Amino acid sequence: DGLLAIVAGSDTTSNTLTAVIYYLFLNPAAHEHLQEEVDSAFPSGEEPLDAATLSQMEWLNGCINETLCLLPAVPSGSR
């Protein structure tokens, strides 16, 4: 069951991240704004692996949430 959960989760995650990148490439200003937020949250080339810091990033979370509204990973009619 654990393997199924990992595989099922990775498919929806990859679909969502692909859509986020697609929309960011369509809007260079949004991409630049997000890049500035990430660079300021993780200075000097740190790896962005701190979940607490990632959860505080408003622009990143907004991009992900808006993408999920526009193109849900699993179309079910609900958010």
HELIX and SHEET records of a PDB file:
HELIX    1   1 GLY A    2  LEU A   26  1                                  25    
HELIX    2   2 PRO A   28  ALA A   41  1                                  14    
HELIX    3   3 PRO A   43  GLY A   45  5                                   3    
HELIX    4   4 ALA A   51  GLN A   56  1                                   6    
HELIX    5   5 GLU A   58  LEU A   70  1                                  13    
END                                                                             
